[in-house]
């Protein structure tokens, strides 16, 4: 018999939430088989079996917190079962006859046993948590999503369908549950702040309270950029890539960093040294189901536009699934928040410390603008807002940097002059 201890996942993480067990007690497992998914402060991590055997006990229930270096589950190594059955048959029998079997108490009241058929019904961790809170089982709920995925709306509809049974059978009598005191208030639903959302809360407070933010807004005419993207889209699709505006934003930013390298620098913890980075690792904020994640594309200055597009697609998919590798979350030097993809014209972003700057991109609007001859034209205008670390970046620096970035985006063909 062996206990599997939760390994040190790195980044100073000391605990994590058990999101989903892939096995149940008594299951046969193979080496490298996925056993459990846990949510750290940064991402969803899949833990595999170190060797073949049989799972004998799950120490931590789904939705509960597991500690690093503490037992996560117990298993019996293949080849050891026969020896155990020959050595301890009487003991097992005496326990069975002397004491009636009682179910082992769960760590979560009303929650289904760990290893239930959760893994056979597709659903997000948030939906699974909602199901546990109402003492339901996913197999009881009809999923309306793709491949039978259970959505939050499905769970709420299931609860609504179950509630009428408590009403009185007499149609002339109004149920006391349907008539409520107007002054009566319902207690809020409590959800622990864990995982990515917990670390986001901590880091946003630290960044906002320790870094003096300097904000700078601008408008960028992206009419020519949109036209260029439309011409290049079929070529990118032929290569199996989806070409969005983000790769253009990143390439132009890497070129602008070459003109104002201090924007790509970072202040050390003591506040007495500036570290200038030669590589431009550009982070992009992704609104994932686990919370805000900022994976970064490494060495944008050395990648082609198509290579940047490939990395943007890979990181976006991984972040939305909550499965970003730790390496993709580390080493960022500057960030982009494309809030305009969801809506909104302006935003005041908070710096992703220890980086020195972040830009929030608003939605693009078709607006009237005067040309050089005074005639009105229809132009695609994108609003952007920079936030800079005012400890070592001043208004002039961020303005010059933004002007260089803007020039590349408004005349995207000029980026060809800087290709290696």
N, C-alpha and C positions, 0 to 999 in steps of 0.2 A: 504494500500500500504506500502511495506517495501523495504528498500535498503539493499542488502547484502553487507557487508563490507569485503574486503579481509582480512582474519585473519592473525595474526602474526604467520608465519610458523616456526620461531625460527632461531637460528644461526646468529642473527643480520641482517637477510635479510629485506630490506626495499622496494624492488620492485621485480617484476618478469614479464616474458613475457607470454602473453596469446597465447598458442600454438594451442588450438582447442576448440571451443564451441561444446558441445554435444546437445545443445538445440537452438531454435530460438525464437524470440519474438512471443508471443501468444501460446507457447507450455504449455500443462499441465504437471506439475512435481509432483513427489511423494517424500516423506521424504527419505533421504539418496540416492536419485538418482544422479548419476554422472552428473554434470552440465558443468564443464570446466576443462581443463588441463592447468596448468601453469608451466613454466620452471623457477626454481630458480637457484642460483649460484651452486647448488649441484646436483639437480635431477629434474625429472618430477614429479609433484604433482597433484593428482586428487582431486578436490573439489566437495563435494556433497551438496545437498539441505538440509537446516535445517528443513524444513517443507513442506507440500504439498501446491500447489497453481498454479498460472499461471504466466509465465514470461512476463513482460510488457516492459522491456527495457534492452538492453545490452549496458553498458557504455563504454566498451573497446573492440575494434575490434581485430580480430585475428592478431597476429604479432606485436601488440602494447604493451606498458609497463603499467602494473597496479601497483599502489602504495598500500602498506600495510595500512590498516585502511581507505582506500578510497572506495567509492561505486564501486562494480564490476558489479552488475546487480540489477534490480528492479523486484519485484514480488508481486502479489496480493494473499493474504492468502485465502485458500478455505473457503467459507462461507461469504466472504466480498463482492463478486461480486454483489449479489442481492441487498444489501443495497446501493451500489454505483449507480447501474443502476436506482434505484427508486429515488435517491436524486438528480441526476445530468443529467437527460435526456435533458432538455432544453439547458443547457450550452453546452453539446456536440453537439447538433443540430445547435446551433447558430454559433459555431466555424466552423462547417462543411460548413454552407451556406455562412458565411461572408468571408471566406478565402479559396482559393483553396488549395488542398493538394499538398505539395511539398515534394519530398524525402529528408530525413534527410541527411546532408552531411557526408560522411565517413571520418574517420581520416586518411585513407590511400588512396591516389589518385589512382583511377582505380581498387582498391581492391574490391572483391565481398563482399556483406553484411555479417556481422557476423551471424553465424547460417545457412549459405548456406549448400548445401548437401555435405559438405566436409566429414562429418562423415560416409557417405554411400559409399565412395570410399577409400579403404585403400591406404595410402601413408605416407611416413616419413615427419617430420616437415620441413626438408630441401627441399624436393620436393614441399611441400605446399607453402613454401616461394618463390620458383622459379616460381610456377604457378601464385602467386599473382603479382610478379614483372612484368610479361608479360601480366597481365590483362586477364588471362585465367580462365577457370573453369575445375575442375578435371573431371567433367562428360563429357567433350568434348574430353578427351584423352583416348585412348585405352591402358589399362594397360597390360603389358606382364609378370608381376610378379605373384607370387602365389596368388590365389583367386582374380585375377584381380588387384593386387597392381600396382599402377602407379610408375614407376621408373624414375630416372633422364633422362635416355636414351629415355624413351617414350616422355617426355616433349620436349627434344631437337629434336627428330624426328618429332613431331607435328609442331614445329616451322619451321623446314626445309621444310615440306610439304606446309605450308602456304605461304612461301616466294615467290615461283615462280609466283604467281598471280600478283605481281607487275611488272613482266617483260613485255617487249613490245610484242604485238601479231605478229609483223613482224619478221619472222625468220631471215631475211637478215640484220636486224638492231641489233647490240649488245647493250643490256641494259647498261645504264650508271652505274647501281648498280654493274654490273659484272666487270667493268673496273675501278680500283681504282689507285689512285696515290701511287706509291711505298713508298713515304715518309709519306703518311697519316697514322695516328695511331688511333686505336679505344679506346675510353675511357674505363677504367677498370670498371668492375661491383663492386659496393660498397655494402658490407654486414656488418651491425652492429655487433660488437663483444659483444655477450651477453651470459647469462647462464653459462654453465659449462666451455666453452672456455674462457670466460672473467675472471672467477675466476682462471682458470689454468694459464692464462697469468700473472695475478697479483702474484700468489703464486710462480711461477717459477722464476720470477724476484727477488722476496724477498729472496727466498732460495739461488739462485745463487750469490746474492750480499751481503748477510749477513752471510752465512755459508761458512767457508773455507773448500773446498772439498779435500779429499785425496782419490785418486783412486788406486785400487789394482787389478791386473788381474791374472787369473789362468786358467789352463786346468783341466778338470775332466773327468776321464774315466768312462763312464756310461754304459759300455757293460753289466756288471752283473745286473745293475738296469733295463735295458731294458728287459733282460731275465726274471727277477722276475716279472715285470709288465705284460708280456705276459702270465705268469702262473696264475697270480691273476685276469686278466681281465674277464675270464668266471665266476669266483666266484662273482665278483662285479656286473656283468651284471645280474646274477641270483637274486641279491638284488635290481635290478633296477637302478644301479649307473654306470656311465661311469668313468673308472679309467684312468686318465692322469698321467703325471709325476709330476704335481704341488703338489698333496698331499704328495708325497715322499719328494719333496723339502722343504715343510713346516714342516713336522715331523722332518726331519733331522736338520732343522734350529732351531726348538724349543729345540732339544737336545743339539745343539751347544751353544745356549744361556745360558744353565745351566752351561757351562764351562767358558763362558766369558759374564757375566751378564751386563757389562757396555755397550755392543753393543745394549742392549734392554732398555737402560736408555735414559732420555731426560733432556736437560738443561733448567732451568726455564728462564722466560723472562728477569729477571735481570742479568742472567749469573753468578750467584753466588751459585747455588745449582744444584745438580744432583738428579733426581728422578728415582729410580730403580723400575721397574715394575715386579711384580711376575708373571703376566699373559703374555703370548706371543700372541699378536694379530697381525697376519701377513697379511699385505695388498698385493693385487695383482693388478697391473695396467691393466685396460681393455680399449681397443680402441672402445668406444661406438659411436653411431651415433650422440650423443650430445657433444662428446669430451672425453678427457681422464678422467676416473674415477678410484679411488683406494679404492674399498671396502675392508674390512678386515675380516678374519676368526678369531673369538674370541676364546681364551683359547685353542690354538692348542696343548699345552702340555698335556691337559687332554682328548683330543679327539682321537678316533681310526682312523686308516687310512681311513676306509670306511666313518666315520662321516665327516672327513675333505673333502673327495671327494664329499660328498653330499652338503656341504656348498660351495665348489668351484663351483659346477654346478649351484646351486641356485643363487649365486652372479654374476656369468658370464652372465646368462640369464637375470637377472634383470638389470645389467649394460648396456648390449647391447640394451635393450629396453628403457633405460633411466629412469627406475623406481626403482632405489635403495632407500631403506629406509634411513632416516637420521642416524639412529643408526648404520647401516652397514658402514657408511662412517666415523664415529667418533671412537676415541680410539685406532687407530693403533699404534704399537710400532716399527715395522720394515717392510720393503716392498720388493717385488719381481717384476721385470719387465721382462716378458718372451718375449722379442723382437724377439727371435729366432723362435717363432711360425710363424712370418710373413716373416722372412728372415734376414740375417745379421749375421756376426760372432762376431763382437765386438760392444759395445756401452758404452758411458760414461754417466751414469744416474745422474740426479739431485735429491738430497735428498728430500723426502716428509716431510718437516718440520711440527711439531717439532721433528720428529724421528731423530735417530742418524745415520742410515745406510740404504742403498738400494743396491740390487744386480741386475744387468742386465744379463740375460741368453741368450747367443747366440745360433745359430742353432747347432745341433749335426751333426758331419761329421764322416764318416768312413775313418780312416787314418791309415797308417802303423806306428807301434810302436815296439820297441825292448823289448823282454821279458828279464828275469833275465839271461837266457842262451845266449842272443845275437841274438836269432832268431826273424825274423820279423813276426808280427801278425797284423791282421786286427782288429782295436779297434774303438769303438764309442767314439769320443772325443767331449766334450761340453766345449765351452769357456765361462767364466764368468768374469764380472768386478764389483768390489765393489766400492761404494762411501761412505766414512765415514766423520763424522763431526770432523774435525781436531782440534777443540777447546778442545776436551777431549778424542778423539780416535786417537792413534798414529799408525804407521805402524806395530809395533810388535803386537799390540792388534788385528788389523784386520787380520793379517797373521795367528795368532794362532786360531782365530775364524774360518777363512776360512778353515784351515787345519782340524779342528774338523768336520765342515760341510762336507767337501770333503771326509773324512774318512767314514762317515756314508753312503754317496751316492755311493762310490766305492765298499763298502762291506755292502750292505743294510741289510743283515741278522743280523749284529751286533746291529741294532736298537731293536731287540727282547730282548736284555739284559736289556733294559731300560724301557720296558713296565710296567705300574703299575699293 
